[in-house]
């Protein structure tokens, strides 16, 4: 119930924030965002147009975090060399742990997501190509984890609902539009010590404990 209340409050906040972003001048946007988030108790204090717009802020917050957690399906935000967040896999980054949960390539989340791309996008004309990319992302992360013990990789079987990037002070929430990359979704920044932050964090931990397992890559063939 608390989780549902948090989501409902976040939707109301998102509508008000979208209105302010369209009609209010720059400085007033930040004030309205903070007031709306505080009034509703949901914690949303900023909305980014997409992943590219949010990446600088995410990296800034990750730089001061001890623990970073990611819940996604394909994981290209981290494994794609052209993506800004790929920098987090660099061993020079100062965090204690980076835990990434991507979908099991055989899960319904991947099957449904792949079908959506096949039906509506030229990016993946064949569903199997998307499934292969999920497996490839897991392998890339596992290779980094092999050289950096701070990185942990898990596979989950959650349905395709939303993705989370969790730092010590903020959670970045975005969604999976059918047939489009999640990088095109708006990104909602949720501050710590708020209803929605705590609900999303508990959801992440529940998926981790109940719907995921450590990713163990197949041994290489000689």
BELBELQUI-V129729 format. One record per helix or strand. SS is the DSSP state (~ for helix, > for strand). FROM is the first residue (numbers start at 1). TO is the last residue. If there is no record, write none. Layout:
ss: (SS;SS)
from: (FROM;FROM)
to: (TO;TO)
This chain:
ss: (~;~;>;~;>;~;~;>;~;~;>;>;>;~;>;~;>)
from: (2;26;44;51;67;76;84;97;108;127;151;162;170;182;187;195;212)
to: (23;40;48;62;71;79;89;103;120;147;156;166;175;184;191;210;214)
